[in-house]
């Protein structure tokens, strides 16, 4: 069963003094892929800016825009209508073995999704824990088991971590948010040689959502792993990807898919409140 969702995402920057020039990138446009289809999308700014679209290296749609008039605030809003379906892991006959996963061909092809990053550093303690969890399991079973392990070991506490928190920082506190759950799962999967990537997007909070009722949604993050094909799992909620999930960007970690980033000339800046509203249309 598919859902049709309207997502409105509003964000931006407030500057301490007038900014004379700024260059920005927004990654708030959902992807069209095997699981979902974008019907309508637009990105607007206040003040109005010149903008253009391109697809980045990882396959994420980017709206780039610049402004060369004094401004003290920049608001960015995206509106999308997207049809979603539940995700599915590859069929049993398409699943690969540990020998296949660790073959030179797979390691070479997915090298970037096996690499360590600032957010997803190599950590012996986490890899040792991952090996214990994975004992006797297939790679596909390991993806779900490690996601469940992170879900059970971590406590979801907003405000305890920030956008610069690494997986190890969150693990040491045993607290965090969806970004941290995803980064932790990536450390463990990559440590076992399973290619895995970070996914940014949105989540409708109600599995039995009423039609045409607008609710406060969430910017969300989960993971996708390759075990013969790419498929997703949500470690924060310990659930497969459902019609409630709207994917936007993929990359090695949060840095590759941050919703809004830019450079500017002028004083310091603070982030505006992020507002996500989601309406199930059908």
Number of C-alpha atoms within 10 A of each C-alpha: 7 14 19 21 26 20 28 21 22 20 19 21 19 18 18 13 14 16 22 15 15 18 15 16 19 23 24 33 28 27 20 17 10 9 20 22 17 18 14 12 16 13 19 17 17 12 14 13 16 11 15 11 13 11 11 13 10 12 13 23 21 21 21 19 19 18 19 14 12 15 18 16 19 20 16 20 19 21 21 20 22 24 21 24 19 16 17 14 20 16 9 9 7 11 17 17 15 15 9 15 20 15 12 10 11 16 17 11 11 15 12 15 23 22 18 17 16 13 23 23 19 18 14 12 10 18 17 13 13 23 16 10 16 18 9 10 13 14 25 21 12 22 28 20 18 24 27 20 17 22 22 13 12 21 16 17 12 11 9 13 17 13 11 11 16 20 25 20 16 22 18 9 12 17 19 23 20 21 27 32 29 30 30 27 31 34 27 30 27 22 22 20 20 26 25 29 27 25 27 30 22 24 22 26 14 11 9 9 17 13 13 13 10 17 17 14 19 17 21 21 30 30 28 23 24 23 25 20 13 15 21 24 25 25 30 26 16 17 14 18 25 22 20 23 26 30 27 23 26 23 22 22 25 25 15 18 25 16 21 18 15 13 11 17 13 17 12 13 16 11 14 16 11 13 14 21 18 25 21 23 17 13
